[in-house]
Structures are given as structure tokens and as C-alpha cells.
Amino acid sequence: MRPEELPPLPEAPGVYLWKAGETILYVGKAKNLKARVGSYFHSEGKSLRTAQEATHLEFIVVRDEVEALLLEANLIKHHRPRYNVLMKDDKHYPFLKLTQEDWPMLLVVRRVQNDGARYWGPFPEASAVRRIKRLIDRVFPLRKNSGYPFRKKRYPCLNYAMGRCFAPCVDRADPKRYAQVVAQVSQLLDGRVDELYAQLKAQMRQAALNQDFERAAEIRDQIQAIQRFFGTAQQAYDPELGDLDFIGFARAGDYAILQHYQMRNGQMLGRISRLVEGVGEASDAELLEAFLRDYYLEATPLPPLLLLPFALESQEALAAFLSSKGRKVEVRVPQRGEKTRLIELAQRNAQTTLEAELRLMERKGDHPGLKGLMEVLGLSRRPYRLEGYDISNLLGESVVGSIAVFEGGRPKKAEYRRIKIRGLSQPNDFYALEETLYRRFTGRLAESLPLPDLLLIDGGLGQVRAAQKGLARAGLELPLVGLAKREETLVLPDGRSLALPLHHPALQLLIYLRDETHRNGLIFHRKLRQEKALQSLFDGIPGIGPARKQALLNHFSTLEELKALSPEELARRAGLDKKSAQAVWRALRQVSP
């Protein structure tokens, strides 16, 4: 789509939809529709590509930016456009619902409705909801089996006999005591655990004073059950911090993690962690906005303060949107004091969690760089086995072809190989690389090692062409890519170059493989040079013939190792007589360090 094809746009708040045919590509919001949509054609990257791919634009004018934010959230949730950052799949995360009835009951639901009931959530895992629900069912005698809405029964259920229900369904419940239990459940779910402890302990003492020891024992059991679940005291940062939410954010290549923390009465209550894959060119602000939009569209109850790790353009609109849900909510980035330390804590935890997630993916063979390579190089499937190739030499001497192997994004050092290249009178890395590829895929190496999914060639287009010749000689055609050192640029077989951001997981993986390949070849190359130096050294020592020279070479690989030995140790370890050992020892003393 070109700028002149845009419909007349008003300078008003609203939501716009980029569409290709009937497919919605992207949904966005704006304070000024005309200015925001026009900016797509003056930008680069994903924004410009989205506008160019679209065939037409639709827009909806709203009253203010808050209404635009809410409409955008609902449209994204309903249509799930291709280019919007999506935090979760189609499923709805669970909430706890305390119904609005004469005899309220606690339910697990997956949708928040405007029905007057109280909701808590969303919870990231259904198992967490079930554990809390089981605790409340066991400790607080709310009704459980009389349905929603409430229905009368002829006989009480087993929960009444077990003391876990007041049985309002058969008119045996005391309304005042039932209301007291409802208030205690609300306190518990609001996170005001210390207040609940204090109330229950006061009730227990009063029951004991009234010699109602059975009631006192019931309350004692309630306190103990809650303490076992929530702990006697949660980690407190500062009681004056009160109620607030704060967010942690970390990003690595194509992955990002966002963590939502709740603090109530200065105490940490819990954390929701959301790993996002395939973030691509999305900005940090876009990812954070998507997370907040997704979470706070339904989240309840809301605190009076939300702390962010960095500022957003829509920060004021977000605060107004949250405030419209019942209480005034301030959204800000802390600059000093204890609140900055909360954000620092969240940022450290997010970074640590993301690193742990990436390491776990590596162990499972699901390294993010592998998926990135499939997408960047247009491979038909995710590569698993990667082989890196490099040539190491010194002015044409001791030329070595190095092969490093990665499987699942991790080094497989047992299958590293080095190939000596002979017959070169002058440096020729192209020939050496062609020969290395040919020998790797013919003979014993071809029989003992499986075929790789992707080859990495250390170098530019010349090295890539040489590798292709080696493969052609071996009768093979395999995916390969070069990595030019100076700019860390990918070189494709068709001659194109591809520059990836340095933090891209595919590039990070290729750099790691390239460095391992280089290290593997350099170690072997140095060993060959040491052996050559030793051979020339032994050639000039009287009494050291071919057999003894070979014995020395078999036992020692470096001059430093030999120099560290006394004549007696040389004789014993290499099987030399005393005179020959003395001759070798004297020759070593004359060699420069």
C-alpha cells in the first residue's frame, strides 16, 4: 500500500487496522490517527513492511486514548493479528470468583464478567488455583455443592458432617457467621494474611475465654492450615510501601521475559512470569505494552500503584484505563528510594530466569538459535547437527583443517576432528578448505560421522565457494553459510550477505561454533609446530636415532614439558640411557624459551 492510497484520516484518537484482503495484519491505537498512520511510511523495518504488505486500512474513531487502548486490546484478543505481539494463546487463564449472592460460594472460572462478583487473578497455572481452592474449602466452611446460582436441598451433604460447610441449602447457616467467613476469605485472597492471622487469633482467644473450646480448636486449626500454606510471615521490604505491582523485563535475541510481581501491605505475594518467543523486531516498549494490555484487561483487584522498568508513550492512557476499573491507579517509573530497588530486583530476576530458560532449551536441543537459523536461512526444518570448518596454518606450513560439531546448540567435542593438509608449497586456504570438505565426506570420516544439517564456513564468499567445490567432489549438496569475521556478516551460497543484530540468537550460535572451530584447529596446529620443532631438535643430538626420536615424540609433545624434567626423569620416562638423557637435557638448555 502506498501513502496516496490511504483513506482520509482524522486528527482524532482511534484504532487502525492494516489489512491484506480480509486478513488483519496489525491492530494499533493512536492519539492522532492521521499522524500515527502517516509515520509508518517514514520509518524502517517491520512498520514499513506492514504498511507495504497491506492492501487497505480501516480505522475506528473513539472518544479518547483510554477507549482506544481498550478497543485495541479487545480487537487483538479476538483477531490475533500476525504482526501484533501476542502474549498468550487462545486459552483463558483461571480466576477465583466469589459470587455475589446471599450465600456466596468460591468458584474457579476462566472469564471475568460484569456480574457484581469479586474476582482474583489471573493465575498463570491452574494447579496454583486448585491448591488455593482446596485450602479454602478445607479451612473455611463456605457452601460447595448447592450450585450456582444457589439452590435449596432436602438434605445436607457430607461437607456439613465434616464441619466444612454451614449448610445454608437446608437453612442451618447463621447469616452473620457466614458473612464473617466470606470476609475472611476475601482478606486471604487480597493478600492481607497478617490481618487475617490477627483476627483469627483474637477470635480464638475470645472463644477460649467463653469456654467454647471446640470453636477455639477449629480456629486454631484454621490458623495452622493457613500458616502451612502461606508461611507465618512473608518477605517484607517496607510496610510503608503498601499495595503495588511492579514489572521486570529482560530480552535476549528472539526471546523476552516479562515478570509481574504483587506486593500487598509491603509484603511480596507472588509472581507471574511470561516467556515470549519470536519477538523479532518488536521494541521493548511494544513488548511491555502488550504484556500490560494482556494482563490488566481482566486482572483484579488492582493496586493504587504500578511500577514500570522504563517509560511508555501510552503511560497516562494506561493509568486512566486502569483507574476506570474502580480505583485510581498511578503508573510510573521510580527514580529513587526503595521502589527503584524493587525494579532492580525484578530486572535481575527476569534476566536470571531468561538465561535459565535458554539453557534449558539448549539441553533439550531446542536452542533458540536453531529456530533462528531455520528462519533466517530459509531451511525446510530446524537444524540439529551443525559442523563448523576452518583452516589454520603458518605461512603454508602445518596446514590443518578443523571441524567442530554442535548438536542441539551445544558442543559435541567427542566428534571434533582435525585433518592434516599436505602437498602445499605456499599458503592456499581455498584449496585446503576444499580438500577438508572432500575428505570429511568421503572415506572413514563419512562412514563414522552422520551428515550435518548445516555447515558453517569460517570466511567470506571465496571460502564458501571452495567448500561448495569440496562437497561437489564428494557428490553431496548440503546447506551451508559463511561467517565473515570483520562485520560478523552471514555469507550465503548465492553471493548475498546478511547482517543480523549482534544479539540475534542465530548469529550468537554461529559465532560460538566459529570460535570453537578456530580453537580446535589452533590447538592442533600448535601441536604440529611443536612436534616439528622437537623433531629438528632431536635430529642434532648425538646418539638419538630414529627409534629414540620416535620414543621421545610419543612421550612428550611440547618443549616446555621436556624442559621441566631432570636428566634422570628423562631417562626413566623415555627409556633412555644416562648418556643419551644427558645429551637431550643439554640440548634443551640451549633452546630459547
N, C-alpha and C positions, 0 to 999 in steps of 0.2 A: 504494500500500500504506500502511496506517495502522499506528501503533505497536502497537495492540492485536492486530493480525493477525500479529505476529512469532511465530515458534516460541519455546519456552523455550530460552534461550541460556545456556550455562555460562560461568562466570568462569574461562576457560582459554584458552591460546593456540590459534590455529587460522586457518583461511581461510574467508571467507564469499563467497557468490556471489549477487548480485542478479540475478533472472531475470524476464523477461516471457514467460510461456508457457514454451517450451523454449529461448528465446534468452537467452544470458548477456549481461547489460548491463555488469556490472562485477565484477572479482575483487579482493578486498582481503585483507590479513593483519592480525592483531591479537594483542597480548599477552593481552588480555582481550576475548573475543568479545562478551560482554554489554554492556560499557561502550562498545566501539567502534561496534557497530551502533546502539546507542541514541543515540549522538551525532549520527547522520545527521538525526534529527528535531528537533535543537536547533541546526542550522546553517542556512546560506543557500546560494543558488547551486546549483552542479552537484550537490553532495552531497544536498541536499534533493530536487532534481528527480529524481535517480537513484532514491531511495527511493520517491518518489511514483509514478514510472513503473513500478516493479517490481510484479509480481503475487505473487511469493513469494520467500523467501530460503532458500538452502541453506547449510550450513556443515560443515566438517570439522575435528575436533579433532586436534591434533598434540601432540607431547611438549614442544616449546619453540619460541621465536620463530625460531630458526635453521631448524628444519624447516618452519615456516610460510613463511618467506621463500623457501625452495627450492620448496615446493609452489606458492606463488603464482606464481613465475617460470615454472614448467612449465605451469600452467594458462593463464596469459596467452599464452604462446608457442603453445599448442595451440589455444585457442579464439579468440584475438584479439578480446576483448570491445570493444563500441562505445565505452565511456566510459573505458577504460584508456588511458593514454599509451603509444603504440606507437612504438618507436624505428626499426623497420625493417620491411621487407616479409617475405614468406614465405621468401625465399631464405636460404640459409646462407652466411655469409662464409667464405672459404677459410682453411685452416690448412696448415702444413707438418708432416708426420708422419715421424718417424724410427722405423722399425719395430723391434719387439722380436724379433730373430732372431739366429741365429749370424752371419749376414752381413746386417746391416741395410741398408735402402735408404731413400731420401728420396722421399716422395710428396706431392702436393697433394691434400688431402681437404676436404670441407665438413661433416664431422661428427666430433666428438670421442667416442671410445669408450673404455671402461674395459678396454683390452687390453694394458696394460703399455708401450705405445709412448710416445715423447715427442712432444708437440705444441707448436707455436709459433703464436700468433695470438690472435684473428682479425685478418686483414688487410683493410683497407677496400676494396682494389681487387685484382682478380685479376691485373692487369698487374704489380703490385708483387711478388706471389708468383712469377709467371713469371720476372721478372728475377732474383730471388734464386736461384730453382731453376736457371736457366741458368748463373749464375755458379758455383754449387756443382758442377753437372755437369761444367763445363769445367775446374775447378781441382782438385776432389777426386775421386779415382778410385773412388767407390762404384759398386756394381753398379746397372745401369739397366734391363736388358732380360730379366732372368731371372724376372720375375713376382713376385707376392705372393699367397700365400706362396712362398718360394724354391723354384725347380725347376732341376734339372740340365739341361745341354745337351750336345750332341755336339761342337759347335764354338764357339769364342769369337766374339763379334760384332765389328763394326768399331770400337767404342769401345776394345776391348783393343788393337787395332792402332794406334790413335791415342794410346795412353797415357792414356786417360780411364777405364779400368776395370781392376781387378786380375783379373777373370775367375774369381771363385770358382765359377761354374757349371761350369767344366771343371777344377776343383781346381788352379788356378795361383796362388791368392792366399795370401799369408803372413798367418796369423791375427793376429799381433802388430802387423804394419804396418797391417792393415785396421782393427784396433781403435784404433790411433793416429789414423787418418784420421777415424773416427767421432767420436772425442773432439774433434778439431779442428773438425769441422762443428758439433758441439754448442756449442763455445765461440763460434763465429762467430754462431750463431743466438741465443745467450744475450746477445750484445752485448759479449762480452769480447774485443773486437778487439785492444786493445793487448797483452793476454796472448798472443793468438794470434800477433801480429807477433813478439813476443819469442821465443816457442818456435820459430817457423819460422826466424828469423834464427840462432838457436843451432844448429838442425839444419843450416842451410846452411853455417855456419862449420865444423861438425864434418865434414860431407861433403867440404868443400874440404880440410881437414886430412888426411882419409883418401884424398885424391886421387881421390875419386868425383865428378869434375867434372860428369858427366851428371846425377847426383842433385842436386848443388848448383844446377845451372841450372834443374832442374824446380822446386825450392823457390823460387828467385828469381822465376820466372815466376808462381808462386802468390802470392807477396807482392805483386808488381806488380799482378796482376789484382784482388786484394782492395783494395789501395790506390786503384785507379781507381774501384772501386765505392763504398767506404765513406769514402774520404779517408784521408790519413795521420794525421790527428788530428781528433777531433770536438770540438765546443764543450764545454768543461769549466767547470762552475760551482764545484765544490769536490770534490776527491777524497774528502773525509770524508763527503759526502752519501750515498755508497754506492748501493744499489739502492732505487728508489722509483718510484711512479706518482703523478701529480698531475693535477687536473682543472680546466679553465677553463669558465666558463658565462657566456652573455650572452643577453639577451632583448629583443625589440622587437615589441610588439603580438602578432600571432598566430604569430610565429616565435621559435624559440630555437635556440641552437647550443651544443653540448657538445663539448669537445675533451679527448682523453685523451693525456697525454704519458708517455713512458717514459724513465727515467734509470737507467743501469747504470754502476756504478763512477764516479759523479759526472759521467757524460757523457750528453748528450741523444742518444737513439737515433731517435726518431720521434714522430709524432703521428697520431692518428685523429680526424677531425672529423665530427660528425654534425649535420646541419641537420634540425630538427623543425618541420613545418608543422602549423597547426591546433591550437596548444596551448590556445587558448580560455581557460577559467577555471582551468586546471591551475596549481597553485602551483609555485614554484621548487623546493621540496623534492620534490614529486611527480615533476617532470621529471628531477631529478638521480637520484632513486631508480630511476626507470625505466631510465635510461641505465646505471647501475651494475649493475642486475639483468640487463639485456640483455647487457652486455659480459662481466661476470665469471661468468656462468653457465657459460661454456665457456672463457674466456681462460686461457692458460697460457703460460709459467710465471709465478707470482705473486711480487712483491717483498715484503719484510718490512714495507713502509710504504706507505700510500695517503693522500695529502693531498687534502682537500676544500676548496672555496671557502667553504662555510658548513656549519653543523651539521645533522644529521638525527636524527629521533627514533629511527630504527632503526640508528643508527651501531654500537652494541655488537653487535646481531644480525648486521649486515653483517660486522663484524670476525670474529665467531665462525664465520660461514658461510665466509668466505674461508680462515680458519685450518683449517677442516675439510678443505680440499682438499690438505693436505700439509705446509704450514709455517705458523708463527704469523705473522699479518698484523695490524698495528696500523692503525686508521683514525682520523684526527684532523684537526682544523682548526689549522694552525700559527698561533701568536700573535706570534712574533718571530724574528729571525735570517734566515738565508739561505733557509729554507723558506718564509717569508712572501713573499720576493721571487720565488720560483718561482710561487706562486699569483698574485701581481700580474702577472707575465709572462703566465701562462695567461689571466687575465682580460682583459688588454689585447689579446692576440691573438684571443680569442674575440669581443670587441666589434668589432675591426677586420675580422675575417672575416665577421661577420654583416652589417656595413654594406656590405661589398663584395658580398655575395650579394644584398642587397636592391637595390643599384644595378644589378647585372647583370639582375635580374628586371625592373627598370624599362626598361632598354634593350631587352629582349625583349618589352616590352608585357605583362609578367606581374607588374606591381606588386602586392604583397600586399594593398594597399588595394582593388584592383578585385575580388578574390575576396571580401574582407570586405564590400564594398558589395552584392555579389550575395546573400550570406548574410543580412546584416542587413536589407536592404530586400525580400528575397524575390523578387528578379528571376529571370526564367527563364534568363538566361545572363549570363556575366561581361561587364560593360560595358567598352567600349574607348574610345569617344569621350564625353567629359564636357564640358558647357558650363555656365559659371557666369554669373549675371546679378546686376547691382547697379545702383542709381540713385545718382547724385551730383549735388547741387545746392547752391546757397547762397540760402536764403530764396526758393525758387522760380525763381531766375534761372539761366541757363546749365545747364538740366537735361540730363543725359547718361545714357543707358542704356549700360552697359558689358557687353561679352561677352568672356569669356576661354575658351580652348579647351585641353583636355588630351587627349592621345591616348596610351594605354598608360601612364598615370600621369605623363606629362611634359608640360610646357607646349608648345603649338604656336603660338608668338607670331605667325607669319605669318598666322594666321587669327583673331587678336583683332579685334574690331570695336567701334566706338562709334557710338551713334545719338543725334542731337540730338532732343530732345522740345520741340516748340513749342506755343503756344496755352495755356500755363498762366499764370494771373494770381496764383496762390498755390500754396504747396507741396502736392503730391499725389503721393506716391511710389507709391501703389497704381495710379493712372491711368497714371503714367509707366512702371511695370513692365508693366502690361497692354499698353500701346502698343508697348513694346520687344519683347515676345514676339510680338505680332501682326506687326510689321514684319520681325522676323527670319525668320519662317516664311511670308512672302508676298513677292512681287516678286523683285528681283535677288538679295537675300541667300539666299532659299530656293533659287534656281537655282544659285548659286555654291558653297554650303556643303552638305555632307552632313548628314543627320539625326543628331542625337546619340543615344546610348544612355541618357543620364541627364542631367537638368537640375538644377543646384544654384541655389537662390534664396537670396540673402542676406537673411535676415529670418525672421519668425515666420509664424503661420498666416494673417494678413492678406495678407502678401506672396505666400504660396503660393496663396491663393485668387485673387489678382489675376493671377498667372501662369497659373492654370488658365483664367481668362476669356480671356486673350490667345490661348492655344492653341485654345480652343473657337472663337473668332472666325476663326482660321486653318484650322479644320476638322481639327485634329490632337489626338491623345491620346498623350502621351509620359510615361514615368516621371520623376517629379521629387521633390525633397526640399528642405526649407528648413533653414537653419542659423542658429539664434538666437545672437547674439553673446554675451550675458551669461553664459550657462551652457554655451555650445558644445553645445546640445541639438539633435538632429535633429527636425524637424517634418514629419510625414507628411501627405499629402493628406487622409486620413480624420480629421484632427484630433488624432491621437495624437502624443505626444512620446516620444523615445527617447534616453536618456542612455548614452553609451558611455564606457569608460575613456579618459582623455586620450591614453594611449599606443596605443590601438587604431588599426591601420593605415588602416582606412576613415575614421575621424574625422580622422586626420592628413592624409590626402589631400584631404578636403573643406575643411579649414582652409586648406591650401595653395592650393587652387583659389579659395576665397572671397577670400583676401588678394590673389591675382593679379588677380581681377576688380575688386576695390576699387582697387588700384593703377592698373590700366589706365584706369578711369573718372576717377580723381582727376587723373591727368596731363592727360587731355583737357579736363577741367573747368577746370583751372588755365589751360590754353592759351586756352580760350574767354574766360575772365575777363581774361587779358592782352590778347587782341585787342580786347575791349570797351573796356578802359582806353585802349589805343592809339588806337582809333577816336575816342573822346571827346577825347583829347589833340590829335589831328590836326585835329579839327573847329574848334578855336580858333586855329589858326595861319594868319596872313595868307599868301596865295599858295599854299596847299596845297588844291587842288581834289580832286574825286572820283578823277581819274586818278592824281594823285600820291599820294593817300592809299592807293589800292589797291596802287601800286608799293611803297610803304613796308611795307604789311602783307604783301605777297608775299615781301619780303626779310627781314623781322625779325618775330619772334614774341614777344619779351619786352622790357620796358623796360630791363632790365639790359644786354641785348645792344646796344641803341641808345646807352645812356649811355656805354658803353665806347669809342665811336667819336669821332674828331675831326670837325670840320665838313668837312674835305677828304675823309675816308673816307666820310662820309655822302653827299657829293655824288657820289663815284665809284661807290659800290656801289648807290645807289638811283637814279642818273641824274638828280640834281637840279642846278639851277644854284647858284652860290655863295651868292646872297642867300637862296634858299629853304632851303638847307642850314644857313645861319647861324640862320635863324628857328627851324627844328626843334631845333637844338642848344641855343639859348637857352631854348626851352620845356621841354626835357628837364631843364635845370639847375634849373628851378623846381619840378619834381615831387619830392615827398618820397621818400626811399629806402625 
